């Protein structure tokens, strides 16, 4: 281990301040917290900060719907978020809000520097405007008829039926989801950040080799598609920070949100002496900065954020650690099934360290989705922590307490075995450092098995029957406790509460540096149960509670929204009415074919689209489909057969040309299903 103390800032993505924390959020915060705790155990100077993302139209509208101010809404939500994170032992040095004086000041400073350096452009654009609410409408607050396939009730940026992308001004029969009014077209001057000016810098940044390979590959795709200027302004009314020297222009939430990392750290510096803000953020800083984020916001963090920092003459992140989504039992979290689990609901039923351990046992440093398989969850927690780790302490502590008044032996029974356990310190540290937590857990559990095998072979329960072997009994059982202490030290970043209880029992603090020094002739405290078994009935109760909690979320905004929700309710048993009759001649015009999925990948810039490469037997085609929310791991669709409309005219979309349509069944969101075909079918076969 190097004696050089590293200075590090770690951040998590900012939760949006209009809803509760759920287990998807917790994956990221647990991952970051484990890494931070490990760095602290290694003696590094590290600051862990986060904040609520508190600006934007959705917050303004939700506060209006609830009859409260946006400030009251974000304050209430922040208290809830902080309680949830504390419940999962997420040890932030500072948890703040983007609606702060520090963030306002820093946002204005950065904007002014970008403007002075010529990176802010102005131009007039046309937008849909709600005449009743007197506000410009973001894309997601407009619905209408798709201009391509004529499907009704589609959002202003993307059709969920045919996957077409378009401008909200292209919608047929558009309406505002805020008031229900028909929007009008209105012009407005907007401010744009000149992202293309930073393309060379960004390419050099990713060529350093520090970013995850998946991130670097995705950035290359964005470069190939062409970087565009980024609209950073919004018109009043808007809840956010006003742009300097304007009357009714506000910073778009994604401009001031990442600056919120800096603001939270600035607030920490103001509260705690001895931390130099400029040392961490100046252009030539020798400190380290890492962002833990989900793959859904990779675009903003790997392009806009480093470009903004570069343009304002500030340091860029050392790395952006991107993770995948959480699925439950192999499927996207579902409110109707009760698997969209809020953090508070979990905490009402289960120990937070169950989830911390399970996530750690499955986390890698790649951008993979993580499946919370509930049966495996119960089995792994009980097998690894209860049956192996805690039982190692319990089965030896009883003999030490009863026969030797709680005192450990004055020498090691097996010095080579103790040395073997201690020597794994650097390997396990390397796994933690590289965020390969699952590898660290596997190594620790392999050692735990070895420790239990040692006790099984020595059989202290047999030794205890022979009073002449008292010294041997003390040494063997003490050896079991010594090994438990090392294992507990390796798991302390993952299981801080269990480690704390173990420290009380061991009567010593566990840190990375003292693991190689045995506790000889050392007094233990009386042993008390350290951990409880997880029962499946607890899981079942949590799921039932989750179903109840989810019915309370997202109250309707207006009568039109109520109608839409009833129509699209995933739990409704109502079947959509049949379409008008057609003739056999009409149907024969549709050429349905079996296609084999060669490759499937998410379109990062789109919330809805997956890009398929399909084998039709005689040719290969590219098709975009709006089923992203239903399939979190699209790469797993490779090799599957699907049904597609093969003679649909190609259409040019924002992300490329789509050469057909893939058929799905369902209603909306996650309740969409690709059609299956029997084994033996060939790509290109006609469906009739």
C-alpha positions as CSV (number, residue, x, y, z in Angstrom):
1,X,0.0,0.0,0.0
2,X,1.3,3.4,-0.9
3,X,1.8,6.0,1.8
4,X,0.6,8.7,-0.5
5,X,-2.8,10.0,0.7
6,X,-5.2,10.6,-2.2
7,X,-7.7,13.4,-2.1
8,X,-10.9,12.4,-3.7
9,X,-14.5,13.7,-4.4
10,X,-17.2,11.1,-5.1
11,X,-20.7,12.0,-6.2
12,X,-23.9,10.1,-7.1
13,X,-26.4,11.2,-9.6
14,X,-28.9,13.6,-8.2
15,X,-32.3,12.1,-7.4
16,X,-35.1,14.2,-8.8
17,X,-37.0,16.0,-6.1
18,X,-40.6,15.0,-7.0
19,X,-40.7,11.3,-6.0
20,X,-39.5,8.7,-3.6
21,X,-36.2,6.8,-3.6
22,X,-36.6,3.2,-4.8
23,X,-34.3,0.1,-5.0
24,X,-33.1,1.2,-8.4
25,X,-31.6,4.3,-7.0
26,X,-30.1,2.3,-4.1
27,X,-27.9,0.3,-6.5
28,X,-25.9,3.3,-7.4
29,X,-25.7,4.8,-3.9
30,X,-24.8,1.5,-2.3
31,X,-22.1,0.9,-4.9
32,X,-20.6,4.4,-4.3
33,X,-20.9,4.1,-0.5
34,X,-19.0,0.8,-0.5
35,X,-16.2,2.3,-2.6
36,X,-16.0,5.4,-0.4
37,X,-15.9,3.4,2.8
38,X,-13.1,1.2,1.3
39,X,-11.1,4.4,0.5
40,X,-11.6,5.7,4.0
41,X,-10.4,2.3,5.4
42,X,-7.3,2.7,3.3
43,X,-6.5,6.1,4.8
44,X,-7.4,8.3,1.9
45,X,-9.0,11.8,2.2
46,X,-12.4,11.4,0.5
47,X,-15.5,13.5,0.4
48,X,-18.9,11.9,-0.6
49,X,-21.5,14.5,-1.7
50,X,-24.9,14.5,-3.4
51,X,-28.0,16.6,-3.7
52,X,-31.6,16.6,-4.8
53,X,-32.1,17.8,-8.4
54,X,-34.7,20.4,-7.6
55,X,-35.5,22.3,-10.8
56,X,-37.7,21.9,-13.8
57,X,-41.2,22.0,-15.2
58,X,-42.4,18.7,-13.5
59,X,-41.6,20.0,-10.1
60,X,-43.3,23.3,-10.8
61,X,-46.4,21.5,-12.0
62,X,-46.5,18.9,-9.2
63,X,-46.3,21.7,-6.6
64,X,-49.1,23.5,-8.3
65,X,-51.2,20.4,-8.4
66,X,-50.6,19.9,-4.6
67,X,-51.4,23.5,-3.8
68,X,-47.9,24.2,-2.3
69,X,-44.9,26.1,-3.4
70,X,-42.1,24.4,-5.3
71,X,-39.8,25.2,-2.4
72,X,-42.0,23.4,0.1
73,X,-42.2,20.4,-2.2
74,X,-38.5,20.0,-2.7
75,X,-37.9,20.6,1.1
76,X,-40.3,17.8,2.0
77,X,-38.9,15.4,-0.6
78,X,-35.3,16.1,0.5
79,X,-36.1,15.1,4.1
80,X,-37.6,11.9,2.7
81,X,-34.6,11.2,0.5
82,X,-32.1,11.8,3.3
83,X,-34.0,9.5,5.6
84,X,-34.0,6.7,3.0
85,X,-30.3,7.1,2.4
86,X,-29.5,7.1,6.1
87,X,-31.6,4.0,6.5
88,X,-29.3,2.2,4.1
89,X,-26.2,3.5,5.8
90,X,-25.2,5.7,2.9
91,X,-22.6,7.9,4.6
92,X,-22.6,11.2,2.7
93,X,-20.4,14.0,3.9
94,X,-23.0,16.4,2.6
95,X,-26.5,15.9,1.0
96,X,-27.8,19.2,-0.4
97,X,-30.1,20.7,-3.0
98,X,-29.5,22.2,-6.4
99,X,-31.9,25.0,-5.3
100,X,-29.2,26.7,-3.3
101,X,-27.3,30.0,-3.2
102,X,-24.1,28.1,-3.9
103,X,-25.5,26.5,-7.0
104,X,-27.0,29.7,-8.3
105,X,-23.7,31.5,-7.9
106,X,-21.6,28.7,-9.5
107,X,-24.1,28.3,-12.4
108,X,-23.9,32.0,-13.1
109,X,-20.1,32.0,-12.9
110,X,-19.8,29.0,-15.3
111,X,-22.4,30.4,-17.7
112,X,-20.7,33.8,-17.8
113,X,-17.3,32.2,-18.5
114,X,-18.8,30.1,-21.3
115,X,-20.5,33.2,-22.7
116,X,-17.3,35.3,-22.5
117,X,-15.4,32.5,-24.3
118,X,-17.9,32.5,-27.1
119,X,-19.5,29.1,-26.4
120,X,-23.1,30.4,-25.9
121,X,-25.1,31.0,-29.1
122,X,-28.5,32.5,-29.6
123,X,-31.2,31.7,-32.1
124,X,-35.0,31.8,-32.4
125,X,-37.0,28.6,-32.4
126,X,-40.7,27.7,-32.7
127,X,-42.3,25.8,-29.8
128,X,-45.8,24.7,-28.8
129,X,-47.3,27.1,-26.2
130,X,-50.2,26.4,-23.8
131,X,-52.5,29.5,-24.1
132,X,-54.4,28.6,-20.9
133,X,-51.3,28.1,-18.7
134,X,-49.3,30.7,-20.6
135,X,-46.2,28.5,-20.8
136,X,-44.1,26.8,-23.4
137,X,-44.5,23.0,-23.3
138,X,-41.7,20.6,-23.0
139,X,-42.0,17.6,-25.4
140,X,-43.3,15.3,-22.7
141,X,-46.1,17.6,-21.8
142,X,-47.6,17.4,-25.3
143,X,-49.7,14.5,-26.6
144,X,-51.4,14.0,-29.9
145,X,-51.7,11.7,-32.9
146,X,-48.5,10.3,-34.4
147,X,-47.8,12.0,-37.8
148,X,-46.4,8.7,-39.1
149,X,-48.7,5.8,-38.0
150,X,-51.6,7.9,-36.8
151,X,-51.6,6.3,-33.3
152,X,-53.4,8.5,-30.8
153,X,-52.2,9.6,-27.3
154,X,-48.5,9.8,-28.3
155,X,-45.9,12.1,-26.6
156,X,-44.4,15.1,-28.4
157,X,-41.0,13.5,-29.2
158,X,-41.6,9.8,-29.9
159,X,-44.3,7.4,-30.9
160,X,-44.6,4.4,-28.6
161,X,-46.5,2.4,-31.3
162,X,-44.3,2.8,-34.4
163,X,-41.2,4.2,-32.7
164,X,-41.0,7.2,-35.0
165,X,-39.3,10.3,-33.6
166,X,-40.4,13.8,-34.5
167,X,-40.8,17.4,-33.3
168,X,-43.8,18.2,-31.1
169,X,-44.9,20.7,-33.8
170,X,-45.4,17.7,-36.2
171,X,-48.1,16.0,-34.0
172,X,-51.6,15.9,-35.3
173,X,-54.3,17.1,-32.9
174,X,-51.8,18.1,-30.2
175,X,-53.0,19.0,-26.7
176,X,-51.4,20.1,-23.5
177,X,-51.3,17.5,-20.8
178,X,-51.1,20.3,-18.3
179,X,-54.4,22.0,-19.1
180,X,-55.9,20.0,-21.9
181,X,-55.9,23.0,-24.2
182,X,-54.8,23.0,-27.8
183,X,-51.4,24.5,-28.0
184,X,-50.4,27.2,-30.4
185,X,-47.1,27.7,-32.2
186,X,-45.0,30.5,-30.8
187,X,-41.5,31.8,-31.4
188,X,-38.9,32.4,-28.7
189,X,-35.2,33.2,-28.6
190,X,-33.2,30.4,-27.0
191,X,-29.6,30.0,-25.8
192,X,-27.4,27.2,-26.9
193,X,-24.2,25.7,-25.6
194,X,-21.8,25.1,-28.6
195,X,-21.0,21.4,-27.8
196,X,-19.4,20.7,-31.2
197,X,-16.6,23.1,-30.4
198,X,-15.4,20.6,-27.8
199,X,-15.3,17.5,-30.0
200,X,-11.5,17.3,-30.3
201,X,-11.1,17.8,-26.5
202,X,-13.7,15.1,-25.8
203,X,-12.0,12.7,-28.2
204,X,-8.7,13.3,-26.5
205,X,-10.3,12.8,-23.1
206,X,-11.7,9.4,-23.9
207,X,-8.4,8.3,-25.6
208,X,-6.8,8.5,-22.2
209,X,-8.2,5.0,-21.6
210,X,-9.6,5.6,-18.1
211,X,-13.3,5.5,-19.1
212,X,-15.2,2.2,-19.1
213,X,-14.9,0.7,-22.6
214,X,-18.7,0.7,-23.1
215,X,-18.7,4.5,-22.3
216,X,-15.9,5.2,-24.8
217,X,-17.6,3.1,-27.5
218,X,-20.9,4.9,-27.0
219,X,-19.2,8.3,-27.2
220,X,-17.6,7.3,-30.5
221,X,-21.1,6.5,-31.8
222,X,-22.3,10.0,-30.8
223,X,-19.3,11.5,-32.5
224,X,-20.2,9.6,-35.7
225,X,-23.8,10.8,-35.5
226,X,-22.6,14.4,-35.1
227,X,-22.6,16.5,-32.0
228,X,-25.3,19.2,-31.9
229,X,-25.6,22.5,-30.1
230,X,-27.4,22.1,-26.8
231,X,-30.5,24.2,-25.8
232,X,-29.7,25.4,-22.3
233,X,-32.6,27.9,-21.8
234,X,-36.2,27.7,-20.9
235,X,-38.9,30.3,-20.9
236,X,-40.9,31.5,-17.9
237,X,-42.8,30.2,-16.1
238,X,-40.1,27.8,-15.0
239,X,-38.8,26.7,-11.6
240,X,-35.1,27.3,-11.7
241,X,-32.4,29.9,-11.9
242,X,-32.8,32.9,-14.1
243,X,-30.1,33.4,-16.7
244,X,-28.1,36.6,-16.0
245,X,-29.1,39.7,-17.9
246,X,-32.4,38.3,-19.0
247,X,-36.0,38.9,-18.0
248,X,-37.8,35.6,-18.6
249,X,-35.1,33.1,-19.4
250,X,-34.1,30.3,-17.1
251,X,-31.3,27.7,-17.1
252,X,-32.5,24.3,-18.3
253,X,-32.3,21.9,-15.4
254,X,-29.5,19.9,-17.0
255,X,-27.2,22.9,-16.9
256,X,-27.4,23.6,-13.2
257,X,-27.9,19.9,-12.1
258,X,-24.3,18.7,-12.5
259,X,-23.0,22.0,-11.1
260,X,-24.9,20.9,-8.1
261,X,-22.0,18.5,-7.4
262,X,-19.8,21.5,-7.0
263,X,-22.4,23.4,-5.0
264,X,-22.8,20.5,-2.5
265,X,-19.0,20.4,-2.1
266,X,-18.9,24.2,-1.7
267,X,-21.5,24.0,1.0
268,X,-19.4,21.3,2.8
269,X,-16.3,23.6,2.6
270,X,-18.3,26.4,4.1
271,X,-19.4,24.2,7.0
272,X,-16.2,22.4,7.6
273,X,-12.9,24.2,7.9
274,X,-9.7,22.8,6.3
275,X,-11.1,21.9,2.9
276,X,-9.9,24.1,0.0
277,X,-12.7,24.2,-2.7
278,X,-10.3,25.6,-5.4
279,X,-7.8,22.8,-4.8
280,X,-10.4,20.3,-5.9
281,X,-11.9,22.2,-8.9
282,X,-9.1,24.3,-10.4
283,X,-7.9,23.4,-13.9
284,X,-4.7,21.7,-12.9
285,X,-6.0,20.0,-9.8
286,X,-4.1,17.0,-8.6
287,X,-7.1,15.7,-6.7
288,X,-9.5,13.1,-8.0
289,X,-13.1,13.4,-9.0
290,X,-15.5,10.5,-9.7
291,X,-19.1,10.4,-10.7
292,X,-21.3,7.2,-10.1
293,X,-24.3,7.4,-12.5
294,X,-26.8,5.2,-14.3
295,X,-26.5,4.5,-18.0
296,X,-29.6,6.5,-18.7
297,X,-27.8,9.8,-18.0
298,X,-24.4,8.9,-19.6
299,X,-25.0,11.3,-22.5
300,X,-25.1,14.3,-20.2
301,X,-22.2,13.3,-18.0
302,X,-19.8,12.2,-20.7
303,X,-20.4,15.0,-23.3
304,X,-22.1,18.1,-21.8
305,X,-20.6,18.1,-18.4
306,X,-16.8,17.7,-19.2
307,X,-17.3,20.2,-22.1
308,X,-18.9,22.8,-19.7
309,X,-16.0,22.3,-17.3
310,X,-13.4,22.7,-20.0
311,X,-15.1,25.8,-21.4
312,X,-15.2,27.4,-17.9
313,X,-11.5,26.5,-17.4
314,X,-12.2,24.0,-14.6
315,X,-11.0,20.4,-14.0
316,X,-12.8,17.4,-15.7
317,X,-13.7,14.2,-13.9
318,X,-11.1,11.5,-13.6
319,X,-13.8,9.0,-14.5
320,X,-17.5,8.4,-14.8
321,X,-18.5,5.1,-13.3
322,X,-21.6,3.9,-15.1
323,X,-23.9,1.1,-14.0
324,X,-26.9,-0.7,-15.4
325,X,-30.5,-0.9,-14.2
326,X,-32.1,-3.1,-11.5
327,X,-34.5,-5.8,-12.5
328,X,-36.5,-7.9,-10.1
329,X,-36.9,-11.7,-10.9
330,X,-35.6,-11.0,-14.4
331,X,-38.1,-8.3,-15.2
332,X,-38.3,-4.5,-15.0
333,X,-39.6,-3.3,-11.6
334,X,-43.4,-3.3,-11.7
335,X,-45.8,-1.4,-9.6
336,X,-48.6,-3.8,-10.3
337,X,-46.5,-6.8,-9.2
338,X,-45.2,-4.9,-6.2
339,X,-41.6,-5.1,-7.3
340,X,-41.3,-1.4,-7.8
341,X,-40.1,-1.2,-4.2
342,X,-39.5,2.1,-2.5
343,X,-36.6,2.4,-0.1
344,X,-38.9,3.2,2.8
345,X,-41.0,0.1,2.1
346,X,-38.0,-2.1,2.1
347,X,-36.7,-0.6,5.3
348,X,-40.0,-1.2,7.0
349,X,-39.5,-5.0,6.5
350,X,-35.8,-5.9,5.9
351,X,-32.4,-5.2,7.2
352,X,-30.6,-2.8,4.8
353,X,-27.4,-4.9,5.0
354,X,-29.2,-7.7,3.2
355,X,-29.5,-5.6,0.1
356,X,-26.0,-4.0,0.5
357,X,-24.5,-7.5,0.5
358,X,-26.6,-8.9,-2.4
359,X,-25.8,-5.9,-4.6
360,X,-22.1,-6.1,-3.8
361,X,-22.1,-9.9,-4.5
362,X,-23.4,-9.1,-8.1
363,X,-21.8,-5.8,-8.9
364,X,-19.0,-5.6,-11.5
365,X,-17.2,-2.6,-13.1
366,X,-19.2,-3.1,-16.3
367,X,-22.5,-1.5,-17.4
368,X,-24.5,-4.6,-16.7
369,X,-28.1,-4.7,-15.4
370,X,-28.4,-6.4,-12.0
371,X,-31.2,-8.8,-11.3
372,X,-32.6,-8.9,-7.8
373,X,-33.8,-12.5,-7.8
374,X,-35.8,-12.7,-4.6
375,X,-35.3,-16.4,-3.9
376,X,-31.6,-16.2,-4.6
377,X,-31.5,-13.0,-2.4
378,X,-32.8,-15.0,0.6
379,X,-30.6,-18.0,0.0
380,X,-27.4,-16.0,-0.6
381,X,-27.8,-13.8,2.5
382,X,-28.5,-16.7,4.8
383,X,-25.9,-19.0,3.3
384,X,-23.0,-16.5,3.1
385,X,-23.6,-14.1,6.1
386,X,-25.5,-16.2,8.6
387,X,-24.4,-19.8,8.0
388,X,-20.8,-19.1,7.1
389,X,-19.5,-15.8,8.4
390,X,-21.5,-15.2,11.6
391,X,-21.6,-18.8,12.5
392,X,-17.8,-18.9,12.4
393,X,-17.8,-16.4,15.2
394,X,-20.6,-18.0,17.1
395,X,-19.3,-21.5,17.1
396,X,-16.0,-20.4,18.6
397,X,-17.1,-17.6,20.9
398,X,-19.1,-20.0,23.1
399,X,-16.0,-22.0,24.1
400,X,-13.9,-18.9,24.6
401,X,-16.5,-17.3,26.9
402,X,-17.4,-20.4,28.9
403,X,-14.0,-22.0,29.3
404,X,-11.6,-19.1,29.2
405,X,-13.5,-16.1,30.5
406,X,-13.6,-14.5,27.1
407,X,-9.9,-14.3,26.6
408,X,-8.1,-15.3,23.4
409,X,-5.0,-17.4,23.4
410,X,-1.5,-15.8,23.5
411,X,-0.3,-17.4,20.3
412,X,-1.7,-18.4,16.9
413,X,-2.5,-22.1,16.5
414,X,-1.7,-21.9,12.7
415,X,0.5,-19.0,11.8
416,X,0.7,-20.0,8.1
417,X,-3.1,-20.0,7.8
418,X,-3.4,-16.6,9.4
419,X,-0.7,-15.3,7.1
420,X,-2.5,-16.7,4.1
421,X,-5.7,-14.8,5.1
422,X,-3.8,-11.6,5.7
423,X,-1.9,-11.8,2.4
424,X,-5.2,-11.6,0.5
425,X,-5.5,-8.0,1.6
426,X,-4.0,-6.4,-1.5
427,X,-5.9,-8.7,-3.9
428,X,-9.2,-7.9,-2.3
429,X,-8.2,-4.2,-2.1
430,X,-7.5,-4.2,-5.8
431,X,-11.0,-5.7,-6.5
432,X,-12.6,-3.0,-4.4
433,X,-10.5,-0.2,-6.0
434,X,-11.6,-1.4,-9.5
435,X,-15.2,-1.7,-8.4
436,X,-15.2,-5.5,-9.0
437,X,-17.2,-6.0,-5.9
438,X,-18.5,-9.4,-6.9
439,X,-14.9,-10.7,-7.3
440,X,-14.0,-9.4,-3.8
441,X,-17.1,-11.1,-2.3
442,X,-16.2,-14.4,-4.1
443,X,-12.6,-14.2,-2.7
444,X,-13.9,-13.4,0.8
445,X,-16.4,-16.2,0.8
446,X,-13.7,-18.6,-0.4
447,X,-11.7,-17.7,2.6
448,X,-14.8,-18.0,4.8
449,X,-15.2,-21.6,3.6
450,X,-11.5,-22.3,4.3
451,X,-11.9,-20.9,7.9
452,X,-15.0,-23.1,8.5
453,X,-13.2,-26.1,7.1
454,X,-10.3,-25.5,9.5
455,X,-12.8,-25.5,12.4
456,X,-14.5,-28.6,11.1
457,X,-11.2,-30.4,10.8
458,X,-10.0,-29.4,14.3
459,X,-13.5,-30.2,15.8
460,X,-13.3,-28.1,19.0
461,X,-16.4,-29.8,20.3
462,X,-14.4,-33.0,20.4
463,X,-11.4,-31.4,22.0
464,X,-13.6,-29.8,24.7
465,X,-14.4,-33.3,26.0
466,X,-10.8,-33.8,27.0
467,X,-9.8,-31.6,29.9
468,X,-6.1,-32.2,29.2
469,X,-6.5,-30.5,25.8
470,X,-7.6,-27.1,27.3
471,X,-4.7,-25.1,25.8
472,X,-5.4,-26.6,22.4
473,X,-9.1,-25.8,22.6
474,X,-8.3,-22.2,23.4
475,X,-5.9,-21.9,20.5
476,X,-8.2,-23.5,18.0
477,X,-11.2,-21.4,18.9
478,X,-9.1,-18.3,19.2
479,X,-7.8,-19.0,15.6
480,X,-11.4,-19.1,14.5
481,X,-12.0,-15.7,16.0
482,X,-8.8,-14.3,14.5
483,X,-9.9,-15.4,11.0
484,X,-13.4,-14.0,11.6
485,X,-11.9,-10.7,12.4
486,X,-9.9,-10.6,9.1
487,X,-13.0,-11.6,7.1
488,X,-15.1,-8.9,8.9
489,X,-12.5,-6.3,8.0
490,X,-12.7,-7.3,4.3
491,X,-16.5,-6.9,4.5
492,X,-16.6,-3.8,6.5
493,X,-17.2,-1.5,3.5
494,X,-20.2,-3.6,2.5
495,X,-21.6,-4.4,6.0
496,X,-20.8,-1.4,8.2
497,X,-23.5,-2.2,10.9
498,X,-22.5,-5.8,11.2
499,X,-18.8,-4.7,11.4
500,X,-19.7,-2.3,14.2
501,X,-21.4,-5.1,16.2
502,X,-18.4,-7.3,15.5
503,X,-16.1,-4.6,16.8
504,X,-18.1,-4.4,20.0
505,X,-17.7,-8.2,20.4
506,X,-14.0,-8.1,19.5
507,X,-13.4,-5.0,21.7
508,X,-11.3,-3.4,18.9
509,X,-11.7,-1.2,15.9
510,X,-11.2,-3.0,12.6
511,X,-9.2,-1.2,9.9
512,X,-7.3,-2.3,6.8
513,X,-3.9,-1.6,8.4
514,X,-4.4,-3.7,11.5
515,X,-5.8,-6.9,9.9
516,X,-2.4,-8.6,9.7
517,X,-1.8,-8.1,13.5
518,X,-3.5,-10.9,15.5
519,X,-5.3,-10.2,18.8
520,X,-3.2,-12.2,21.2
521,X,-4.2,-12.6,24.9
522,X,-7.0,-10.3,24.1
523,X,-10.3,-9.9,26.0
524,X,-13.6,-10.3,24.1
525,X,-17.0,-9.0,25.1
526,X,-19.8,-11.6,25.7
527,X,-21.0,-12.8,22.4
528,X,-24.5,-11.7,21.2
529,X,-26.3,-12.6,18.0
530,X,-24.8,-10.5,15.2
531,X,-27.2,-11.0,12.4
532,X,-30.8,-12.3,11.7
533,X,-31.8,-14.8,9.1
534,X,-33.9,-13.6,6.2
535,X,-37.2,-15.3,5.7
536,X,-39.2,-15.6,2.5
537,X,-42.3,-14.4,4.4
538,X,-40.6,-11.1,5.0
539,X,-40.1,-10.7,1.3
540,X,-43.8,-11.5,0.6
541,X,-44.9,-9.0,3.2
542,X,-42.7,-6.3,1.6
543,X,-44.1,-7.1,-1.9
544,X,-47.7,-6.7,-0.6
545,X,-46.8,-3.4,1.1
546,X,-45.2,-2.3,-2.1
547,X,-48.4,-2.9,-4.0
548,X,-50.3,-0.7,-1.6
549,X,-47.7,2.0,-1.6
550,X,-47.6,2.2,-5.4
551,X,-51.3,3.0,-5.5
552,X,-50.5,6.2,-3.6
553,X,-47.9,7.5,-6.1
554,X,-48.5,10.1,-8.8
555,X,-52.0,11.5,-8.1
556,X,-53.7,12.8,-11.3
557,X,-53.1,16.3,-12.5
558,X,-56.4,17.0,-14.2
559,X,-59.4,15.2,-15.7
560,X,-57.7,14.6,-19.1
561,X,-54.8,12.9,-17.3
562,X,-57.2,10.8,-15.3
563,X,-58.8,9.5,-18.6
564,X,-55.4,8.8,-20.0
565,X,-54.3,6.8,-16.9
566,X,-57.5,4.8,-16.9
567,X,-56.9,4.0,-20.6
568,X,-53.3,3.0,-20.1
569,X,-53.6,1.4,-16.6
570,X,-51.4,-1.7,-16.7
571,X,-53.4,-3.4,-14.1
572,X,-56.7,-2.9,-15.8
573,X,-58.5,-5.9,-17.1
574,X,-60.3,-3.8,-19.8
575,X,-59.4,-4.9,-23.3
576,X,-59.0,-2.2,-25.9
577,X,-61.9,-2.1,-28.4
578,X,-61.3,-3.8,-31.8
579,X,-60.5,-1.8,-34.8
580,X,-62.8,-1.4,-37.8
581,X,-63.2,-4.5,-40.0
582,X,-61.0,-5.0,-43.0
583,X,-61.2,-7.4,-45.9
584,X,-58.9,-10.3,-46.7
585,X,-57.5,-8.1,-49.5
586,X,-56.6,-5.4,-47.0
587,X,-54.8,-8.0,-44.8
588,X,-53.0,-9.6,-47.8
589,X,-51.2,-6.3,-48.4
590,X,-49.2,-6.8,-45.2
591,X,-46.2,-9.0,-45.6
592,X,-45.4,-10.5,-42.2
593,X,-42.1,-12.3,-41.9
594,X,-40.1,-14.1,-39.3
595,X,-36.8,-12.3,-38.5
596,X,-33.9,-13.4,-36.4
597,X,-32.3,-10.8,-34.1
598,X,-28.6,-10.5,-35.0
599,X,-28.0,-7.6,-32.6
600,X,-30.1,-5.4,-30.4
601,X,-28.9,-2.3,-28.6
602,X,-30.4,0.7,-26.8
603,X,-30.4,4.1,-28.5
604,X,-28.9,6.2,-25.7
605,X,-30.4,9.5,-27.0
606,X,-33.9,8.1,-26.9
607,X,-36.0,7.1,-23.9
608,X,-38.0,4.6,-26.0
609,X,-36.0,3.1,-28.8
610,X,-34.1,-0.1,-29.3
611,X,-32.1,-0.6,-32.5
612,X,-32.5,-4.1,-34.0
613,X,-30.3,-5.7,-36.7
614,X,-32.5,-8.4,-38.2
615,X,-31.8,-11.4,-40.5
616,X,-34.6,-12.0,-43.0
617,X,-33.0,-14.9,-44.7
618,X,-32.1,-13.2,-47.9
619,X,-31.1,-9.8,-46.5
620,X,-30.3,-7.9,-43.3
621,X,-32.4,-4.9,-42.1
622,X,-32.2,-2.2,-39.4
623,X,-35.4,-1.6,-37.4
624,X,-36.1,0.8,-34.5
625,X,-38.7,-0.2,-32.0
626,X,-40.1,1.7,-29.1
627,X,-39.9,-1.1,-26.5
628,X,-36.9,0.1,-24.5
629,X,-38.7,0.3,-21.2
630,X,-39.8,-3.3,-21.4
631,X,-36.3,-4.8,-22.1
632,X,-33.5,-3.6,-19.9
633,X,-30.9,-5.9,-21.4
634,X,-31.5,-5.7,-25.1
635,X,-28.3,-7.5,-26.0
636,X,-30.0,-10.7,-24.6
637,X,-32.5,-10.6,-27.4
638,X,-29.8,-11.6,-29.9
639,X,-30.7,-15.0,-31.4
640,X,-34.4,-14.6,-30.8
641,X,-37.0,-14.8,-33.6
642,X,-39.5,-12.0,-34.0
643,X,-42.4,-11.2,-36.2
644,X,-42.1,-8.0,-38.4
645,X,-43.9,-6.1,-41.1
646,X,-41.5,-6.5,-44.0
647,X,-43.1,-4.4,-46.6
648,X,-43.6,-1.2,-44.6
649,X,-42.0,1.8,-46.4
650,X,-38.6,2.7,-44.8
651,X,-38.8,5.9,-42.7
652,X,-36.0,8.2,-41.9
653,X,-35.7,8.8,-38.2
654,X,-33.4,11.0,-36.0
655,X,-31.1,8.0,-35.3
656,X,-31.2,6.3,-38.7
657,X,-33.5,4.6,-41.2
658,X,-36.0,2.1,-39.9
659,X,-36.8,-0.6,-42.5
660,X,-39.9,-2.3,-41.1
661,X,-41.9,-2.7,-37.9
662,X,-41.5,-5.4,-35.2
663,X,-44.8,-6.6,-33.7
664,X,-45.5,-6.5,-30.0
665,X,-48.5,-7.2,-27.7
666,X,-49.5,-5.2,-24.7
667,X,-50.5,-1.7,-23.7
668,X,-47.7,0.6,-22.5
669,X,-44.4,0.9,-20.7
670,X,-43.1,-2.4,-19.4
671,X,-46.2,-4.3,-20.4
672,X,-45.1,-4.8,-23.9
673,X,-44.1,-8.3,-25.2
674,X,-42.4,-9.5,-28.3
675,X,-44.3,-12.3,-30.1
676,X,-42.8,-15.8,-29.8
677,X,-42.7,-18.5,-32.6
678,X,-42.2,-22.2,-32.3
679,X,-38.8,-23.9,-32.7
680,X,-37.8,-24.9,-36.2
681,X,-38.9,-21.7,-38.0
682,X,-36.4,-20.0,-40.3
683,X,-35.6,-16.4,-40.8
684,X,-37.6,-15.0,-43.7
685,X,-40.5,-17.4,-43.3
686,X,-43.8,-15.8,-44.2
687,X,-46.5,-15.4,-41.5
688,X,-50.0,-16.1,-42.8
